[in-house]
Amino acid sequence: MASRSTKLTSRRTKPKVSLFRYMVQKFYHYSVPPVLCNSFPKSGTHLLMGIVSQVYPFYHFRRRVLWHSLVRTRIHPREMSSVKEVTGTLANHLPGEIFIGHLEALPEICSTLERYRFKKFFIYRDLRDVVISLFFMWKNGQGADQWPRRYFLEKLQSDSERISFLISGWGGKGGFLKDAPETVDFPNVAERFIGNLPWLSDPNCMKIKYEDLLSQETQNHILSKMATYLLDTDHPRTIEKAVDKMKKGFAPSLSKTFRKGQTGEWEKYFDSEHKKLFKECAGEMLITLGYEKDMDW
């Protein structure tokens, strides 16, 4: 009988799909490139996937690929991804398949995506809102069992402390939790994001600000760019039809971890100490990402 780890790997590398759908994607859409809807966690991945999946003949087979800081802090090793597992799953794609991902831009991952001509989307968000979104997800008991999450729930006594923790990390390996391995680390939010920076300079990856996707002023422009990139055409009527379909995919509440999805929520929860701490830990990163011009906020 196959071991649990073998079953886990098999589940991640093979899509769950009917024979009819498999045949359609494999042989009828054989030339259609696969797609990666990628993000830093809590930045709108499911919203992005919902939009892209409206465009024919792209299809989401409920597969995801994970390689980021939170995956590496999970309690049970069998629930962790590996780079080899991620690249193997991506290599075993179907034509036009949409993957959900939280992937840092490691060379092995980037080369696999290039080899198989993936259409790459990377959505990112104000890291202050990311902190608040993660705060509510963990406080509400959602998410995988992770060492930082246990520390967040068991060791910290107030919401203010918890928000500070998600900004600064725990500063020491293991987070002073009983039985936590010394190899477990949880750095500040800027250091957790830094492995994603290469996506922003990748000419073959379309970068999307979560806030621009939600804004009525910029939404049509962003969707048009997405359609042009996805379909490799700038034909006006084709793009118009694709945009109309994409708008039907605005259903972020379909995500299990969706709360509000609003922008600027951090202002309701950050006090002066949180702002000071964030500037120290990730102020420069906010400027790099284009969310602030300086530290005067």
C-alpha positions in Angstrom: 0.0 0.0 0.0 1.3 3.5 -0.9 2.6 5.5 2.0 0.9 8.7 3.1 3.8 10.8 1.7 3.4 9.1 -1.7 -0.3 9.7 -1.7 0.3 13.4 -0.8 2.8 13.9 -3.6 0.5 12.1 -6.1 -2.4 14.4 -5.1 -0.4 17.5 -5.6 1.2 16.5 -9.0 -1.9 15.1 -10.7 -5.1 17.1 -11.5 -8.5 15.9 -10.4 -10.3 16.0 -13.7 -12.9 14.0 -15.6 -11.8 12.0 -18.6 -13.9 14.3 -20.9 -12.3 17.5 -19.6 -8.8 15.9 -19.7 -9.2 14.9 -23.4 -10.5 18.4 -24.3 -7.6 20.2 -22.6 -5.0 17.7 -23.6 -5.8 17.3 -27.3 -8.2 20.1 -28.4 -6.3 22.9 -26.5 -2.9 21.4 -26.8 -1.2 24.7 -27.9 -2.7 26.8 -25.0 -0.1 27.8 -22.4 -0.7 27.0 -18.7 -1.2 29.9 -16.3 0.2 30.7 -12.8 -1.9 33.0 -10.6 0.8 33.8 -8.0 0.9 36.1 -5.0 2.3 36.8 -1.6 -0.1 35.2 0.9 -3.2 37.3 1.7 -2.9 39.5 -1.4 -5.8 38.4 -3.5 -4.9 35.1 -5.1 -8.4 33.6 -5.3 -9.7 36.9 -6.7 -7.1 36.8 -9.5 -7.8 33.1 -10.3 -11.6 33.8 -10.4 -11.0 36.5 -13.0 -8.6 34.6 -15.2 -10.7 31.4 -15.1 -13.5 33.2 -16.9 -11.5 33.4 -20.1 -11.9 30.4 -22.4 -10.2 27.9 -22.8 -8.3 28.4 -19.5 -9.4 26.1 -16.6 -8.6 25.7 -12.9 -8.3 22.1 -11.8 -8.1 23.0 -8.1 -4.3 22.6 -7.9 -2.0 24.9 -6.1 1.7 25.2 -5.7 3.3 26.6 -2.5 6.8 27.7 -1.6 7.0 30.6 0.8 7.9 31.4 4.4 4.6 30.2 6.0 4.8 26.8 4.3 8.3 26.3 5.8 7.0 26.9 9.3 4.3 24.2 9.3 4.2 21.8 12.3 4.0 18.6 10.3 6.8 18.1 7.8 4.5 16.0 5.5 2.3 19.2 5.0 5.3 21.1 3.7 6.0 21.6 0.0 9.5 21.1 -1.5 11.0 22.9 -4.5 11.2 19.5 -6.3 7.5 18.9 -5.6 6.5 22.3 -6.9 8.5 22.0 -10.1 7.2 18.5 -10.7 3.6 19.7 -10.3 4.2 22.5 -12.7 5.8 20.2 -15.2 2.8 17.9 -15.1 0.4 20.6 -16.2 -2.4 20.3 -18.7 -2.7 22.8 -21.6 -4.5 26.0 -20.4 -4.5 24.8 -16.8 -4.6 27.6 -14.1 -2.5 27.1 -11.0 -3.0 29.0 -7.8 0.4 29.7 -6.2 2.3 31.4 -3.4 5.8 31.0 -5.0 9.0 32.9 -4.3 11.1 33.5 -7.4 13.7 30.7 -6.9 15.8 29.9 -10.0 14.5 26.3 -10.2 10.9 27.6 -10.2 11.5 30.4 -12.6 13.3 28.1 -15.1 10.4 25.6 -15.0 7.9 28.3 -15.7 9.9 29.6 -18.6 10.5 26.1 -20.0 6.8 25.3 -20.2 5.8 28.8 -21.4 3.6 29.7 -18.4 1.6 32.9 -18.4 2.6 34.4 -15.1 0.5 36.8 -13.0 1.8 38.1 -9.7 -0.6 40.1 -7.6 0.6 42.1 -4.6 -0.9 44.3 -1.9 -0.1 47.0 0.6 1.8 45.0 3.2 0.1 46.8 6.0 -3.2 45.4 4.8 -1.6 42.0 4.4 -0.6 42.1 8.1 -4.2 42.8 9.1 -5.7 40.2 6.8 -3.3 37.5 8.3 -4.1 38.8 11.8 -7.8 38.1 11.4 -7.3 34.8 9.6 -5.2 33.4 12.4 -7.3 34.9 15.1 -10.4 33.3 13.6 -8.8 29.9 13.6 -8.1 29.6 9.9 -4.9 28.5 8.2 -2.6 25.5 8.5 -1.0 24.5 11.8 2.2 26.5 11.9 4.8 27.3 14.7 4.3 31.1 14.3 0.5 30.7 14.4 0.8 28.7 17.7 3.0 31.4 19.1 0.5 34.0 18.0 -2.4 32.2 19.7 -0.7 30.8 22.8 2.0 33.2 23.8 0.6 36.7 23.0 -2.0 38.2 25.2 -3.5 41.1 23.2 -4.4 42.0 19.7 -1.9 44.8 19.8 0.9 42.4 20.5 -0.3 40.1 17.8 -0.3 42.8 15.2 3.2 43.8 16.3 4.3 40.2 16.0 3.0 39.9 12.4 5.0 43.0 11.5 8.3 42.2 13.2 8.4 38.5 13.5 9.6 36.8 16.6 13.2 37.8 16.4 14.6 34.5 17.6 14.4 31.1 16.1 11.7 28.9 17.5 9.7 31.8 19.0 10.3 30.4 22.5 7.6 27.7 21.9 8.1 24.3 23.6 9.1 21.7 21.0 9.6 24.3 18.2 12.7 23.3 16.1 15.6 25.8 16.2 15.5 25.9 12.4 12.1 27.5 12.3 12.2 31.2 11.6 9.6 33.9 11.2 11.2 37.2 10.1 9.6 40.6 9.7 7.0 41.2 6.9 9.5 42.8 4.5 11.9 39.8 4.8 9.0 37.5 4.3 8.1 39.3 1.1 11.7 39.8 -0.3 11.8 36.4 -2.1 9.0 37.7 -4.3 10.8 40.9 -5.5 12.2 39.3 -8.7 8.7 38.8 -10.0 8.4 42.6 -10.2 11.3 42.9 -12.5 10.5 39.8 -14.6 9.5 41.0 -18.1 7.5 37.8 -18.8 5.4 38.2 -15.6 2.4 40.5 -15.4 2.4 42.5 -12.2 -0.9 43.6 -10.7 -1.6 45.7 -7.6 -4.6 44.4 -5.7 -5.8 47.9 -5.1 -5.7 48.8 -8.9 -7.8 45.7 -9.6 -10.5 46.8 -7.2 -10.5 50.5 -8.1 -13.3 51.5 -10.5 -10.9 54.1 -12.0 -8.2 51.5 -13.0 -10.1 48.2 -13.2 -10.9 48.2 -16.9 -7.4 49.2 -17.9 -5.9 46.4 -15.7 -8.4 43.8 -17.1 -7.6 44.9 -20.7 -3.9 44.4 -20.0 -4.5 41.0 -18.5 -6.6 39.9 -21.5 -4.0 41.1 -24.0 -1.2 39.3 -22.1 -3.3 36.1 -21.6 -4.6 35.8 -25.2 -1.6 37.2 -27.0 -3.7 39.6 -29.0 -4.7 43.3 -29.0 -7.8 42.8 -31.2 -10.3 45.3 -29.7 -13.4 43.1 -30.0 -11.6 40.0 -28.6 -10.3 42.0 -25.6 -13.7 43.6 -25.0 -15.4 40.2 -24.8 -12.7 38.9 -22.5 -12.9 41.9 -20.2 -16.7 41.4 -19.9 -16.2 37.8 -18.9 -13.5 38.7 -16.5 -15.8 41.0 -14.6 -18.0 38.0 -13.7 -15.0 36.6 -11.8 -15.0 39.2 -9.1 -16.1 36.9 -6.3 -13.3 37.0 -3.7 -15.8 35.7 -1.0 -15.4 32.2 -2.6 -12.0 32.0 -0.9 -12.2 30.1 2.4 -10.0 32.8 4.1 -11.7 35.9 2.6 -12.8 38.4 5.2 -13.5 41.9 3.7 -11.0 42.4 0.9 -11.0 46.1 1.4 -8.1 48.4 1.0 -6.7 50.7 3.7 -8.1 48.5 6.5 -4.7 48.8 8.4 -5.6 52.4 9.3 -8.4 51.1 11.6 -6.0 48.8 13.6 -2.5 50.3 13.6 -1.7 52.6 16.5 1.3 54.9 16.7 3.5 52.1 17.9 2.5 49.8 15.1 3.2 52.5 12.6 6.7 53.2 14.1 7.5 49.4 14.1 6.3 49.0 10.5 8.5 51.9 9.3 11.5 50.3 11.0 10.8 46.8 9.6 9.2 47.4 6.3 9.1 51.2 5.5 11.6 50.9 2.7 9.7 48.0 1.2 6.5 50.1 1.1 8.4 52.7 -0.9 9.9 50.0 -3.2 6.4 48.6 -3.9 5.0 52.1 -4.6 2.7 52.5 -1.6 4.5 55.4 0.0 6.9 58.0 -1.3 8.7 58.4 2.0 8.4 57.6 5.7 6.0 60.4 6.5 2.8 58.5 6.8 
